[in-house]
Amino acid sequence: MIRAALNGNTGMIPAFLVLALLLGAVGHRLARRHGLPLLPTLLLAAALAGELAVTLYPTFSGGGTQAVCGWSDDLALAFRTEQGRLNLLMYAPIGLFGVLALGRPLAVSCGVLGLTAATETAQGLIPAVGRACDSSDLAANAAGGLLGVLLGVVVRLALRRRVAPDRAEWRAAGLLVAAVGVPVLLLQSFVLTWTGTTGAVEATPEQEQLARQDVALLFGPDAGAFRTQRWTGEGVDQLVVDLDKGTFTVDWPSGRLRTLMTVPDRPGVERPAAPATEAAAAAQAVRGAADAFAARWLPGRGAGTEPRVVPGGGRDGSHRFTYGTGADELSVDIASDGRLVQFGTMP
């Protein structure tokens, strides 16, 4: 989650700062009103702001259109990947500072479990944020939050503070479970569709070599560092490759390119639509680049085939070239300067 979210999303930093200021102001007021320790309360606000920014800020690549959640029978998978370990580290401060700020370990435990359940559900319900609802993320987040709670309990015991829940804390924990758990269960049961998956695992050296070759072909020999993970599920076995310039997926072991998305050269800047005649001329000028890409990555659908052309109809005003028909359609978007913008099955 964290690695994918941070890739090329510079807007996430100001989003985090705004959230941290807002939640910090709320935390400061609550601390003064209820006599809570100020520093742990402010640190809890910052940790919550980080969780919200990382998990719900829309990524450049967007998402699909299906409200789905992935389920894995191997929940230990979450702790065998870098992404899972980063998720664990993201939630540990929430549990730790929650206990130090509120002094109620039971309620904070229910809170971190409810937070990750609500977060994963929201990611599944809003595919446009470009994230995935995944049981491995849920397991890593929950483990991190509970680990933080445990650390907070150790600190309170060292300070000879109360850790056993009283009647009010049991009541608050029950209300929290009902308020968050019931809506989450209803949404998960009746709105989201569950799909079996074994999740993402670290790539092997052979898979890294394939990814390295494709990175050089797609982004050039000076593309820089990249990250490869293998994603498997029902009928799916793919390598997902992320780098600063974009992301792409290929089938394993065939190496067939499935999707590609480059980072916008001017994020957040909407380009004015070019006049129809000018757009048509620009599309014709980059037709060769589209055909060359198709010849390399779409066997049988490159040079000599006639694509469907939509001048200015691609992402960010690029030109869309669609090869094949029906379920076999694949499109490539080429900018007027010949730059590859994206590739895959387009709506």
C-alpha positions in Angstrom: 0.0 0.0 0.0 2.6 2.5 1.1 5.1 1.9 -1.7 2.4 2.0 -4.4 0.9 5.1 -2.9 4.1 7.1 -2.7 5.2 6.3 -6.3 5.0 9.6 -8.2 2.3 11.2 -6.0 3.8 14.4 -4.8 0.4 15.8 -3.9 0.2 13.4 -1.0 2.7 15.4 1.0 0.6 18.6 1.2 -2.5 16.4 1.8 -0.8 14.9 4.8 0.3 18.3 6.1 -3.3 19.7 5.8 -4.7 16.6 7.6 -2.0 16.8 10.3 -2.8 20.4 11.0 -6.6 19.8 11.1 -6.4 16.6 13.3 -3.7 18.3 15.4 -5.9 21.2 16.1 -8.7 18.8 17.1 -6.3 16.8 19.2 -5.0 20.0 20.9 -8.5 21.0 21.8 -9.5 17.6 23.2 -6.3 17.4 25.2 -7.0 20.7 26.9 -10.6 19.9 27.5 -10.2 16.4 28.8 -6.8 16.6 30.4 -5.1 14.3 27.9 -1.3 14.3 27.6 -0.6 16.8 24.8 2.5 15.3 23.1 1.1 11.8 22.6 -2.2 13.3 21.5 -0.5 15.4 18.8 1.6 12.4 17.7 -1.6 10.3 17.4 -3.1 13.0 15.2 -0.1 13.0 13.0 -0.1 9.2 12.7 -3.8 9.2 11.8 -3.2 11.9 9.2 -0.5 9.7 7.7 -2.7 6.7 7.5 -5.5 8.7 5.8 -3.2 10.3 3.3 -1.4 7.1 2.4 -4.5 4.9 2.1 -7.1 7.2 0.5 -5.2 9.9 -1.5 -5.9 9.1 -5.2 -2.9 7.8 -7.0 -2.0 8.9 -10.6 -2.9 5.5 -12.0 -6.5 5.5 -10.8 -8.2 2.2 -10.4 -10.6 -0.2 -11.9 -14.4 -0.1 -11.9 -15.2 -3.2 -9.8 -16.0 -3.0 -6.0 -13.9 -6.0 -5.0 -11.8 -7.3 -2.1 -9.1 -9.9 -2.4 -8.9 -12.7 0.1 -5.9 -14.9 0.8 -5.9 -18.2 2.8 -2.2 -17.4 3.6 -2.5 -14.4 5.9 1.2 -14.8 6.8 1.9 -13.7 3.3 1.5 -10.1 4.5 4.7 -10.4 6.6 6.8 -11.9 3.9 6.7 -8.8 1.7 8.2 -5.3 2.0 4.7 -3.8 1.5 3.3 -5.8 4.3 6.1 -4.8 6.7 5.6 -1.2 5.7 1.9 -1.4 6.5 2.7 -2.9 9.9 5.0 0.0 10.6 2.4 2.5 9.5 -0.2 1.3 12.1 2.2 0.6 15.0 2.4 4.4 15.9 -1.4 4.6 15.9 -1.7 1.9 18.5 1.3 3.2 20.6 0.3 6.9 20.7 -3.4 5.9 21.1 -2.6 4.1 24.3 -0.3 6.8 25.6 -2.8 9.6 24.7 -6.0 7.9 25.9 -4.8 5.4 28.4 -7.4 2.8 27.3 -5.7 -0.2 25.6 -8.9 -2.2 25.0 -10.7 0.7 23.3 -7.6 1.6 21.2 -7.2 -2.1 20.2 -10.8 -2.0 18.9 -10.1 1.3 17.3 -7.1 0.2 15.2 -9.0 -2.9 14.1 -12.0 -0.8 13.1 -9.8 1.7 11.3 -8.1 -0.9 9.1 -11.4 -2.6 8.4 -13.0 0.7 7.4 -10.0 1.7 5.4 -9.8 -1.5 3.4 -13.6 -1.4 2.8 -13.4 2.2 1.6 -10.6 1.2 -0.8 -12.7 -1.5 -2.2 -15.8 0.7 -2.6 -13.9 3.5 -4.3 -11.7 2.0 -7.0 -10.8 5.4 -8.4 -8.4 6.0 -5.5 -6.2 3.4 -7.2 -5.9 1.0 -4.2 -7.0 -2.5 -3.5 -9.1 -4.0 -0.7 -6.9 -6.9 0.4 -6.9 -9.3 3.3 -3.1 -9.2 3.5 -3.2 -5.5 4.1 -5.8 -6.0 6.7 -3.7 -8.5 8.5 -0.5 -6.4 8.4 -2.3 -3.3 9.5 -4.1 -5.0 12.4 -0.8 -6.7 13.5 1.0 -3.3 13.5 -1.8 -1.6 15.4 -1.9 -4.3 18.1 1.8 -4.3 18.3 1.7 -0.6 19.0 -1.0 -1.1 21.7 1.3 -3.7 23.3 4.2 -1.3 23.3 1.9 1.4 24.8 0.9 -1.0 27.6 4.5 -1.8 28.4 5.2 2.0 28.7 2.2 2.5 31.0 3.2 -0.4 33.2 6.8 1.0 33.4 5.2 4.3 34.5 2.9 2.4 36.9 -0.2 3.6 35.1 -3.5 1.7 34.9 -3.9 -0.7 31.9 -6.8 -2.9 33.0 -10.1 -1.8 31.4 -12.9 -0.5 33.6 -16.6 -0.7 33.0 -16.6 2.6 31.0 -13.9 1.3 28.7 -15.7 -2.0 28.1 -18.8 0.0 27.2 -16.8 2.3 24.8 -15.2 -0.6 23.1 -18.5 -2.3 22.6 -20.0 0.8 21.1 -17.0 1.2 18.8 -17.2 -2.4 17.6 -20.9 -1.9 16.8 -20.6 1.5 15.2 -17.8 0.4 12.8 -18.1 -3.4 12.6 -21.8 -3.6 11.7 -21.6 -1.2 8.6 -18.3 -2.8 7.5 -19.8 -6.3 7.7 -22.9 -5.2 5.8 -20.8 -3.5 3.0 -18.4 -6.5 2.8 -21.3 -8.9 2.6 -23.7 -7.2 0.2 -21.8 -4.6 -1.8 -18.2 -5.8 -2.3 -17.4 -8.9 -4.3 -14.7 -11.2 -2.8 -12.1 -12.8 -5.0 -9.6 -15.4 -4.1 -5.9 -14.3 -4.3 -2.6 -15.2 -2.8 -1.5 -11.6 -3.0 1.9 -10.1 -3.9 5.2 -11.8 -3.2 8.8 -10.8 -3.8 10.0 -11.4 -7.3 12.7 -14.1 -8.0 16.0 -13.2 -9.7 14.6 -14.6 -13.0 11.5 -12.4 -12.8 13.7 -9.4 -11.9 15.7 -9.9 -15.0 12.6 -9.9 -17.2 11.4 -6.8 -15.5 14.8 -5.1 -16.0 14.7 -5.9 -19.7 11.2 -4.5 -20.1 12.0 -1.4 -18.1 14.8 -0.6 -20.5 12.6 -1.2 -23.5 9.6 0.8 -22.3 11.3 3.6 -20.4 14.9 3.6 -21.7 18.2 2.3 -20.2 18.4 5.3 -17.8 15.0 4.7 -16.3 16.4 4.3 -12.8 15.4 2.1 -9.9 12.3 0.0 -10.0 10.4 -2.5 -7.9 9.0 -5.8 -9.0 6.4 -8.0 -7.3 4.6 -11.1 -8.4 0.8 -11.1 -8.1 -1.0 -14.3 -8.3 -4.7 -15.2 -8.0 -7.5 -17.0 -9.7 -6.3 -17.3 -13.3 -3.8 -14.5 -12.7 0.0 -14.7 -12.6 1.6 -11.4 -13.3 4.6 -9.2 -12.5 3.8 -5.7 -11.3 6.7 -3.3 -11.9 6.8 0.2 -10.4 9.3 3.0 -11.0 9.3 6.8 -10.8 8.3 7.1 -14.4 5.2 4.8 -14.2 4.1 1.3 -13.7 3.3 -1.7 -15.9 2.2 -5.4 -15.6 3.3 -8.4 -17.6 2.1 -12.0 -17.6 4.4 -14.5 -16.1 6.2 -16.5 -17.5 5.2 -15.4 -21.0 6.3 -11.8 -20.5 3.2 -10.5 -22.4 2.6 -6.8 -21.6 -0.8 -6.3 -20.1 -1.0 -2.7 -18.9 1.3 0.4 -18.7 0.8 3.8 -17.2 3.3 6.6 -17.3 3.4 9.4 -14.8 2.0 12.7 -16.3 4.8 15.0 -17.4 2.7 18.0 -15.9 0.5 16.6 -13.1 -2.6 18.5 -12.4 -2.3 20.6 -15.5 -5.3 20.2 -17.9 -4.3 20.7 -21.5 -6.7 22.6 -23.8 -8.2 20.5 -26.5 -6.6 21.1 -29.9 -8.8 21.9 -33.0 -9.9 18.7 -34.8 -7.8 19.3 -37.9 -4.7 20.0 -35.8 -5.3 16.9 -33.6 -5.8 14.7 -36.6 -2.5 15.9 -38.1 -0.7 15.3 -34.8 -2.2 11.8 -34.5 -1.0 11.0 -38.0 2.5 12.2 -37.2 2.8 9.8 -34.3 1.1 6.9 -36.0 4.5 5.3 -36.7 5.3 5.3 -33.0 2.0 3.5 -32.2 2.6 0.9 -34.9 6.1 0.3 -33.7 4.9 -0.2 -30.1 2.2 -2.6 -31.3 4.6 -4.5 -33.5 6.9 -5.0 -30.5 4.2 -5.8 -27.8 1.2 -7.0 -29.8 2.2 -9.9 -32.0 0.2 -9.9 -35.2 -1.3 -6.4 -34.6 1.6 -4.1 -35.5 2.7 -2.8 -38.8 0.3 -3.7 -41.6 -2.8 -3.6 -39.4 -5.2 -0.7 -39.3 -5.9 0.7 -35.9 -8.9 2.7 -34.9 -7.6 6.2 -34.3 -9.1 8.8 -31.9 -7.1 12.1 -32.2 -6.9 13.7 -28.8 -9.0 10.9 -27.3 -6.3 9.5 -25.0 -5.2 10.5 -21.6 -4.1 14.1 -21.1 -5.0 14.9 -24.7 -2.8 12.2 -26.3 -3.9 10.2 -29.3 -5.5 6.8 -28.9 -4.7 3.9 -31.3 -6.8 0.8 -30.8 -5.7 -2.5 -32.3 -8.0 -5.6 -32.5 -11.7 -5.9 -32.1 -14.2 -6.9 -29.4 -12.7 -8.6 -26.3 -9.2 -8.5 -28.0 -9.1 -4.7 -28.2 -5.9 -3.1 -26.8 -5.2 0.6 -27.0 -2.0 2.6 -26.8 -2.0 6.4 -26.1 0.8 8.4 -27.7 1.4 12.1 -27.0 1.9 14.6 -29.8 5.7 14.6 -29.0 5.8 10.8 -29.6 5.9 10.0 -25.9 4.1 6.8 -24.7 1.3 7.7 -22.2 -0.5 4.5 -21.4 -1.4 1.0 -22.8 -4.0 -1.6 -22.0 -7.7 -2.3 -22.3 -9.4 1.1 -22.4 -13.1 2.0 -21.7 
